[in-house]
Amino acid sequence: MGATVYEADWVVPVEGAPVPGGGVAVEDGRIVAVGPASELDGERRRFEDAVILPAFVNAHCHLEYAVYAGFGDGLSFPPWIDLHVTRKRRLLDGDAVAIARLGAAECLRSGIGTIGDASFTGAAVPACAELGLAGVVYLEVFGDDPAAALARYEELREETVPFASERLRLGVSPHAPYTTSADVYAACVGLGVPVMTHLAESEAEQEWVLHGSGTMTAAAELLVEPAGRTGIRLLAERGLLGPDLVAAHCVHADEEEIGLLAEHSTAIAHCPRSNSILGCGAAPLGSFLASRARVGLGTDSPASTPSFDMFEEMRTALYTARARERRPDALSASAALELATLGAANALGLGDETGSLAAGKRADLAVVSLAGSPFLPWEEPVTAVVFGGSPDRVLATLVAGEVRYEEGGFAWPELRRSASAARARLLSSVPPRPKT
């Protein structure tokens, strides 16, 4: 069939310098060449006033919370969690998939081609399979009983494995050290699949796991017994840190704990918008990077952030890093872009497949227009994209060479109608369904 060459004003490979008048040659779902478009052979598709980037990699999200925006804004962390748990029980069968389908579409509209999703019901798996998102979906487990946690995981796995594929893998997510015991963490790590968890996200978490006190006590029925040590130290003592683990947030990790994460090659999913909006603080990104930890950006979900907008996530990462360090060079635009692409891919263990534009990698591309923006004529494409990009400027998102989003191409009314009906149930005054 031959190659297709996607060309634009600039191609930004991430690994390597930006290419003016660049092109990416794609064949059979793989990148076969990157360079000046004039030197590439194939059927051509040209994008004016645009940049071609690697499709973004979202290192931590929850697609099935795509319609939870604004719930509990201004609440402290424990009552915010309790509100979401209560409302979640009002959903009907099929609602979670309808919401996750909208979340997957919103990711693609933001130029995201690969995700690391922590899924309460597993709904993200069929949603991603249908819309073509790649990545790892981590099935969430809770509690202090390893047998019960593994039974829950196996139930979710059986429901979702028919939708999994080489590009869409399944993992497990022991939720957090305040909702999951060390024995459950050990059982999850023992499964030999990718693992994701939330660690050191809030001061409330730290107070509970260390002392069994603080504002978390209001939600004590949802929690496990405090371990008397932080989640990072507990996992390190049990030998549970490692390269197959992704730790989301790590806002309150100290230098020793950051060193432990780096020493064991445990990845960090940095979610600056969520951390800021929930009042959890600004994670020490500079220390993460200085320790040579594997770090990638994650949007978290509209339960705590307004959107799956990776452009806003990059900008927030940049703003908070510079404000925390009080230096304008604390995080560059190119470093922010790398965190949203190759850094996040490496965090998920997928750096050999995606995250940069290089021959042999999967053809995951995002095409971003800067037409009509203050950044044209071009001075430097990476700064223009990081500061000037938005989902409304994404012209196309390709995953494995297939156009999975094109501006104006989704049946948005149908997607939004189903998800909005589910949101209405979340907001209803009907009492929540009993716990199961």
Backbone torsions as a table, in degrees:
resi	resn	phi	psi	omega
1	MET	NA	-27.6	177.5
2	GLY	88.1	168.3	-176.4
3	ALA	-83.8	154.9	168.2
4	THR	-112.1	131.1	-179.7
5	VAL	-104.4	117.4	174.3
6	TYR	-95.3	122.7	-175.5
7	GLU	-128.8	152.3	-177.8
8	ALA	-154.8	178.8	177.9
9	ASP	-56.7	-38.7	-179.8
10	TRP	-140.1	146.5	165.5
11	VAL	-118.0	129.0	180.0
12	VAL	-112.4	100.4	-175.8
13	PRO	-73.6	-18.1	-171.5
14	VAL	75.7	-55.3	170.6
15	GLU	-88.5	92.0	-177.1
16	GLY	121.7	162.2	-175.8
17	ALA	-71.6	149.6	174.1
18	PRO	-57.6	146.6	-176.2
19	VAL	-112.7	111.9	175.8
20	PRO	-70.2	142.0	-177.2
21	GLY	58.2	38.9	-170.8
22	GLY	-88.1	168.2	177.0
23	GLY	-146.2	158.7	175.6
24	VAL	-127.1	118.0	178.7
25	ALA	-91.4	127.7	-174.2
26	VAL	-124.7	134.1	176.9
27	GLU	-148.4	132.5	178.5
28	ASP	53.4	39.2	174.6
29	GLY	80.7	1.4	-178.2
30	ARG	-120.8	154.5	172.6
31	ILE	-79.7	127.0	178.6
32	VAL	-104.5	-21.6	178.1
33	ALA	-165.3	149.6	175.0
34	VAL	-134.7	132.1	179.6
35	GLY	169.3	-166.7	175.1
36	PRO	-55.4	131.3	-175.4
37	ALA	-59.6	-31.9	-178.0
38	SER	-65.6	-17.7	-177.7
39	GLU	-98.3	-0.6	-175.6
40	LEU	-104.9	143.4	-179.3
41	ASP	-105.2	141.0	175.6
42	GLY	146.9	172.9	174.3
43	GLU	-66.2	135.1	-167.0
44	ARG	-107.8	143.5	170.6
45	ARG	-134.5	117.3	-172.8
46	ARG	-103.8	136.0	175.0
47	PHE	-117.9	119.3	-178.7
48	GLU	-83.1	148.2	177.0
49	ASP	51.7	40.8	-171.6
50	ALA	-137.5	164.8	176.4
51	VAL	-123.0	140.6	171.1
52	ILE	-105.8	125.3	-178.2
53	LEU	-123.0	167.2	164.0
54	PRO	-63.0	140.5	171.9
55	ALA	-56.2	140.8	-178.6
56	PHE	-64.9	155.0	175.3
57	VAL	-118.4	118.8	-177.9
58	ASN	-93.2	104.4	-170.1
59	ALA	-72.6	-17.4	179.4
60	HIS	-157.1	119.1	177.3
61	CYS	-153.2	174.1	175.9
62	HIS	-138.1	92.2	-175.1
63	LEU	-61.4	-33.3	-173.8
64	GLU	-78.1	6.4	172.1
65	TYR	-110.0	24.8	-174.1
66	ALA	-63.4	-22.5	-179.5
67	VAL	-109.1	17.9	-178.3
68	TYR	-90.0	11.4	-172.5
69	ALA	-58.9	134.1	174.6
70	GLY	84.7	-7.8	-178.4
71	PHE	-64.5	122.1	173.2
72	GLY	70.3	23.7	-179.0
73	ASP	-59.0	132.4	179.6
74	GLY	92.7	-10.3	176.0
75	LEU	-74.3	151.8	172.8
76	SER	-72.1	168.3	-169.3
77	PHE	-56.2	-49.8	-176.5
78	PRO	-62.8	-49.8	178.7
79	PRO	-67.0	-27.1	175.2
80	TRP	-62.7	-45.9	177.9
81	ILE	-63.3	-43.8	-177.8
82	ASP	-62.1	-38.8	177.4
83	LEU	-60.1	-45.0	-178.7
84	HIS	-66.8	-39.6	178.8
85	VAL	-62.8	-43.3	-179.3
86	THR	-64.2	-46.9	-177.2
87	ARG	-68.9	-33.8	-177.6
88	LYS	-58.4	-30.7	-176.6
89	ARG	-72.3	-8.4	-179.7
90	ARG	-85.2	-8.6	-176.6
91	LEU	-72.9	150.8	176.6
92	LEU	-98.5	165.3	175.8
93	ASP	-56.9	134.2	-179.5
94	GLY	93.8	-20.6	-179.2
95	ASP	-63.7	-42.6	-176.3
96	ALA	-62.3	-39.6	178.6
97	VAL	-67.6	-40.0	178.4
98	ALA	-61.5	-41.4	178.8
99	ILE	-68.2	-45.3	-179.1
100	ALA	-63.4	-33.8	177.4
101	ARG	-62.2	-42.6	176.2
102	LEU	-64.4	-41.3	178.1
103	GLY	-60.5	-42.0	178.0
104	ALA	-63.0	-41.2	178.5
105	ALA	-63.8	-41.3	179.1
106	GLU	-65.2	-35.6	175.6
107	CYS	-62.3	-48.9	179.8
108	LEU	-60.4	-38.7	178.5
109	ARG	-65.3	-23.8	177.5
110	SER	-89.4	4.9	-179.9
111	GLY	86.5	10.5	-180.0
112	ILE	-86.8	129.7	178.4
113	GLY	-112.9	-17.1	-176.2
114	THR	-139.4	141.1	-177.7
115	ILE	-133.3	158.0	164.2
116	GLY	-117.6	101.5	-170.0
117	ASP	-110.4	129.9	172.8
118	ALA	-95.3	114.6	-167.4
119	SER	-116.0	120.7	-178.5
120	PHE	-70.2	-39.6	-177.3
121	THR	-109.0	-9.1	-172.9
122	GLY	86.1	1.4	-175.9
123	ALA	-60.8	-25.1	-179.7
124	ALA	-63.5	-26.2	-175.1
125	VAL	-68.4	-56.3	177.5
126	PRO	-63.5	-33.2	179.4
127	ALA	-63.6	-46.0	178.9
128	CYS	-66.3	-40.4	179.5
129	ALA	-61.2	-40.2	-178.3
130	GLU	-69.0	-42.6	-174.3
131	LEU	-93.2	-11.3	172.7
132	GLY	96.4	11.3	174.6
133	LEU	-70.9	141.8	175.3
134	ALA	-100.0	170.0	172.2
135	GLY	136.4	-153.4	-179.8
136	VAL	-127.0	127.8	173.3
137	VAL	-106.7	119.2	-176.9
138	TYR	-97.4	116.5	-176.1
139	LEU	-80.6	123.9	-169.7
140	GLU	-80.5	137.9	173.7
141	VAL	-130.5	160.4	-173.1
142	PHE	-143.6	171.5	168.4
143	GLY	97.3	-174.8	-177.1
144	ASP	-112.7	2.2	-176.9
145	ASP	-106.6	108.1	-178.5
146	PRO	-57.1	-39.9	-178.4
147	ALA	-63.2	-43.0	179.7
148	ALA	-67.2	-39.8	179.3
149	ALA	-64.4	-44.3	179.4
150	LEU	-67.5	-33.2	176.8
151	ALA	-65.4	-41.6	176.8
152	ARG	-62.6	-45.9	178.9
153	TYR	-58.5	-45.3	-177.2
154	GLU	-65.3	-37.9	177.2
155	GLU	-62.1	-47.1	178.3
156	LEU	-65.1	-39.2	-179.4
157	ARG	-63.5	-43.4	-179.9
158	GLU	-62.5	-35.4	179.8
159	GLU	-71.8	-29.4	-170.9
160	THR	-106.7	-20.2	-175.1
161	VAL	-59.2	-28.9	176.6
162	PRO	-62.1	-20.8	-178.9
163	PHE	-95.9	-9.8	-178.4
164	ALA	-74.8	163.0	-178.4
165	SER	-159.3	-177.6	177.1
166	GLU	-60.6	-33.6	-179.6
167	ARG	-89.7	-15.3	-177.6
168	LEU	-129.2	96.3	-172.8
169	ARG	-95.9	161.7	175.7
170	LEU	-107.0	141.9	173.5
171	GLY	-135.8	-167.0	-179.7
172	VAL	-131.4	147.0	-179.6
173	SER	-130.3	91.7	165.5
174	PRO	-62.8	119.5	-160.1
175	HIS	-57.9	-58.1	-175.3
176	ALA	-167.2	161.4	-177.6
177	PRO	-69.7	-10.5	175.7
178	TYR	-94.1	-11.0	177.4
179	THR	-118.5	-1.4	-172.3
180	THR	-142.0	128.8	-178.7
181	SER	-78.5	163.4	177.5
182	ALA	-61.1	-34.4	178.8
183	ASP	-66.2	-36.9	176.7
184	VAL	-68.1	-41.2	174.9
185	TYR	-56.2	-45.5	-178.6
186	ALA	-62.1	-41.7	178.6
187	ALA	-62.7	-38.3	179.7
188	CYS	-68.3	-45.7	177.8
189	VAL	-60.6	-35.5	-179.9
190	GLY	-66.8	-13.2	178.5
191	LEU	-70.5	-20.7	179.5
192	GLY	74.4	23.0	177.5
193	VAL	-114.8	167.3	177.1
194	PRO	-59.6	144.7	-175.9
195	VAL	-126.8	138.2	173.4
196	MET	-132.4	142.7	177.0
197	THR	-147.6	168.6	174.0
198	HIS	-101.7	127.7	-178.3
199	LEU	-134.3	139.4	171.5
200	ALA	50.6	42.9	-174.7
201	GLU	-79.5	-39.0	-172.0
202	SER	-139.1	161.0	173.7
203	GLU	-64.0	-34.2	179.7
204	ALA	-62.0	-40.6	176.4
205	GLU	-60.3	-47.6	-177.6
206	GLN	-61.6	-41.3	-179.9
207	GLU	-64.5	-38.4	-179.0
208	TRP	-70.4	-51.6	-173.8
209	VAL	-67.2	-28.1	-179.9
210	LEU	-84.2	-43.2	-168.3
211	HIS	-127.1	-7.5	-175.5
212	GLY	66.0	30.3	-176.2
213	SER	-131.8	-177.0	176.8
214	GLY	91.4	-169.7	-172.9
215	THR	-68.4	-17.7	177.3
216	MET	-64.6	-21.0	-177.1
217	THR	-61.1	-23.6	178.8
218	ALA	-66.3	-20.9	179.5
219	ALA	-115.6	32.6	-171.1
220	ALA	-59.9	-28.3	-178.7
221	GLU	-68.1	-16.3	178.9
222	LEU	-93.8	-4.2	-167.7
223	LEU	-109.1	160.9	172.0
224	VAL	-96.3	166.4	-179.9
225	GLU	-60.3	137.8	179.1
226	PRO	-62.5	141.6	-175.7
227	ALA	-87.6	-13.5	-178.1
228	GLY	81.8	8.6	176.5
229	ARG	-152.9	160.9	-179.0
230	THR	-68.7	159.8	-179.6
231	GLY	-58.3	-41.1	-178.6
232	ILE	-65.1	-45.4	180.0
233	ARG	-66.7	-37.5	179.0
234	LEU	-62.7	-46.4	179.8
235	LEU	-66.5	-36.4	177.9
236	ALA	-64.3	-44.2	-179.9
237	GLU	-62.1	-34.0	-179.1
238	ARG	-87.3	2.3	179.9
239	GLY	69.4	31.1	-173.3
240	LEU	-104.5	-4.7	171.8
241	LEU	-76.2	150.1	179.4
242	GLY	173.5	176.5	-173.1
243	PRO	-69.4	-14.9	178.5
244	ASP	-92.4	4.9	-178.5
245	LEU	-106.9	132.1	171.9
246	VAL	-110.9	124.7	179.7
247	ALA	-105.9	112.1	179.7
248	ALA	-81.4	137.6	171.4
249	HIS	87.8	-81.9	-180.0
250	CYS	56.2	33.8	-178.5
251	VAL	-60.9	-39.9	-173.4
252	HIS	-106.0	25.3	173.9
253	ALA	-73.9	131.6	176.5
254	ASP	-88.0	178.7	-174.0
255	GLU	-62.0	-38.6	178.8
256	GLU	-64.5	-41.6	-179.7
257	GLU	-67.9	-38.6	175.8
258	ILE	-61.8	-40.0	176.4
259	GLY	-61.8	-38.7	177.7
260	LEU	-63.9	-43.3	178.4
261	LEU	-61.0	-45.6	-179.1
262	ALA	-66.7	-42.2	-179.1
263	GLU	-58.8	-37.6	-177.1
264	HIS	-96.9	8.6	178.1
265	SER	57.4	31.1	173.5
266	THR	-77.2	131.6	-176.3
267	ALA	-82.0	154.8	177.8
268	ILE	-119.9	127.3	172.2
269	ALA	-98.3	111.4	-176.0
270	HIS	-91.0	123.6	-174.8
271	CYS	-126.3	73.3	-169.2
272	PRO	-66.3	-33.5	179.3
273	ARG	-66.4	-47.1	179.3
274	SER	-58.6	-46.5	-178.2
275	ASN	-61.7	-37.7	-179.4
276	SER	-72.0	-46.8	-174.7
277	ILE	-66.5	-37.4	179.3
278	LEU	-81.5	-0.8	179.1
279	GLY	70.9	23.4	-178.8
280	CYS	-79.3	-21.5	-179.2
281	GLY	118.4	-176.9	178.9
282	ALA	-109.3	117.8	-178.6
283	ALA	-63.7	149.1	-177.7
284	PRO	-79.1	69.1	-175.9
285	LEU	-57.1	-40.6	179.7
286	GLY	-57.7	-40.7	178.5
287	SER	-69.9	-37.8	175.5
288	PHE	-55.4	-50.2	-175.6
289	LEU	-69.6	-38.7	-179.9
290	ALA	-64.3	-30.5	-180.0
291	SER	-79.4	-6.3	-176.9
292	ARG	65.6	29.2	172.2
293	ALA	-68.4	155.3	173.4
294	ARG	-78.9	118.2	-174.6
295	VAL	-130.2	135.5	172.6
296	GLY	-139.0	159.8	179.3
297	LEU	-86.1	142.9	172.2
298	GLY	-132.5	146.0	-179.9
299	THR	-85.4	-10.1	-167.3
300	ASP	56.2	-139.7	-176.1
301	SER	-140.4	167.6	176.5
302	PRO	-63.0	-5.5	169.6
303	ALA	-63.4	-29.0	-179.5
304	SER	-128.0	-15.4	176.5
305	THR	-127.9	160.6	-175.0
306	PRO	-71.4	-16.9	-168.7
307	SER	-167.7	175.8	171.1
308	PHE	-96.9	34.5	-174.4
309	ASP	-81.7	104.4	-177.9
310	MET	-72.5	-24.5	176.6
311	PHE	-65.5	-44.9	176.8
312	GLU	-64.3	-34.5	178.9
313	GLU	-65.6	-42.3	177.7
314	MET	-61.7	-44.9	-178.9
315	ARG	-64.5	-41.7	179.8
316	THR	-65.2	-39.1	175.7
317	ALA	-58.6	-42.6	-179.0
318	LEU	-67.7	-46.7	-179.1
319	TYR	-61.5	-48.2	-175.2
320	THR	-69.0	-35.5	178.0
321	ALA	-65.0	-43.7	-179.6
322	ARG	-68.4	-38.4	179.3
323	ALA	-68.1	-41.8	-179.1
324	ARG	-63.8	-43.3	-177.5
325	GLU	-87.8	-13.1	-177.6
326	ARG	57.8	39.2	178.7
327	ARG	-140.8	132.3	179.1
328	PRO	-70.6	-13.9	178.5
329	ASP	-101.2	12.5	-177.5
330	ALA	-64.1	-33.1	174.8
331	LEU	-148.5	121.4	-179.7
332	SER	-85.3	165.4	176.1
333	ALA	-61.7	-40.0	-179.4
334	SER	-66.8	-36.0	177.4
335	ALA	-68.5	-38.3	176.8
336	ALA	-62.7	-42.4	178.1
337	LEU	-63.5	-39.6	179.2
338	GLU	-65.0	-37.1	177.6
339	LEU	-62.0	-31.5	-177.8
340	ALA	-87.6	-3.1	-177.0
341	THR	-128.5	-92.0	-175.2
342	LEU	-66.7	-37.3	178.3
343	GLY	-60.6	-46.2	179.1
344	ALA	-67.3	-37.8	177.0
345	ALA	-61.8	-44.3	177.7
346	ASN	-63.9	-37.6	179.0
347	ALA	-60.4	-36.6	179.8
348	LEU	-87.3	2.2	-178.7
349	GLY	75.2	23.7	-175.0
350	LEU	-118.7	16.6	-175.2
351	GLY	-64.7	-22.7	177.3
352	ASP	-77.1	-15.9	-176.1
353	GLU	-103.6	-34.0	-170.1
354	THR	-151.3	178.8	176.1
355	GLY	101.5	-14.3	175.4
356	SER	-151.5	166.0	179.7
357	LEU	-101.2	104.7	-178.5
358	ALA	-150.2	146.4	180.0
359	ALA	-55.6	133.2	179.6
360	GLY	98.0	-21.7	179.1
361	LYS	-79.1	161.5	176.0
362	ARG	-60.9	141.3	-176.4
363	ALA	-82.3	77.2	176.4
364	ASP	-104.8	109.3	-173.1
365	LEU	-127.0	147.8	168.4
366	ALA	-124.0	131.3	178.7
367	VAL	-109.8	120.6	-173.4
368	VAL	-121.0	124.2	178.1
369	SER	-89.8	138.2	171.4
370	LEU	-112.8	16.1	-179.3
371	ALA	-57.4	133.8	177.6
372	GLY	75.8	5.8	-179.0
373	SER	-94.1	166.5	177.2
374	PRO	-69.8	-5.5	-174.7
375	PHE	-93.8	3.6	174.4
376	LEU	-112.2	144.5	-3.4
377	PRO	-59.4	157.3	-174.1
378	TRP	-67.0	137.9	162.9
379	GLU	-110.1	-50.0	-177.3
380	GLU	-152.2	121.9	-169.0
381	PRO	-70.7	-33.6	-176.4
382	VAL	-67.7	-47.0	177.0
383	THR	-59.4	-41.4	179.6
384	ALA	-60.5	-43.9	-178.6
385	VAL	-69.5	-45.4	-175.9
386	VAL	-65.8	-42.8	-178.3
387	PHE	-87.2	-25.1	-173.7
388	GLY	-112.5	-5.5	-176.9
389	GLY	-79.6	158.9	175.8
390	SER	-163.5	162.0	176.0
391	PRO	-56.0	-32.6	178.9
392	ASP	-66.7	-15.3	179.5
393	ARG	-99.8	-1.6	177.9
394	VAL	-78.3	118.4	179.7
395	LEU	-85.3	-34.5	-178.6
396	ALA	-161.4	148.0	171.3
397	THR	-127.3	125.2	178.9
398	LEU	-111.9	138.6	172.8
399	VAL	-125.5	122.1	-177.3
400	ALA	53.5	40.9	175.4
401	GLY	79.8	-4.4	179.3
402	GLU	-100.0	134.8	176.9
403	VAL	-73.0	107.7	-178.7
404	ARG	-97.3	-17.5	171.9
405	TYR	-145.0	137.0	171.4
406	GLU	-138.4	138.9	-175.0
407	GLU	-47.4	122.3	-179.8
408	GLY	80.4	8.5	-170.5
409	GLY	-93.7	-13.6	-178.0
410	PHE	-87.9	154.1	172.1
411	ALA	-82.4	67.4	-173.1
412	TRP	-57.4	-42.2	-178.3
413	PRO	-56.7	-43.1	-179.9
414	GLU	-66.5	-44.3	178.9
415	LEU	-59.4	-45.3	-176.1
416	ARG	-72.6	-33.8	-179.1
417	ARG	-61.2	-48.1	-178.9
418	SER	-65.5	-43.2	-179.2
419	ALA	-69.0	-35.1	179.4
420	SER	-67.4	-35.6	176.6
421	ALA	-62.8	-38.8	177.1
422	ALA	-66.2	-40.5	178.1
423	ARG	-61.9	-38.8	178.9
424	ALA	-60.7	-38.4	177.0
425	ARG	-66.0	-39.7	178.0
426	LEU	-59.2	-34.2	-176.7
427	LEU	-90.8	-3.4	-175.0
428	SER	-69.9	163.9	177.8
429	SER	-91.1	4.7	178.6
430	VAL	-65.6	135.0	-179.5
431	PRO	-59.8	145.3	179.6
432	PRO	-63.8	152.7	175.9
433	ARG	-65.7	149.0	-179.8
434	PRO	-59.0	153.6	176.3
435	LYS	-63.8	142.7	176.8
436	THR	-122.3	NA	NA
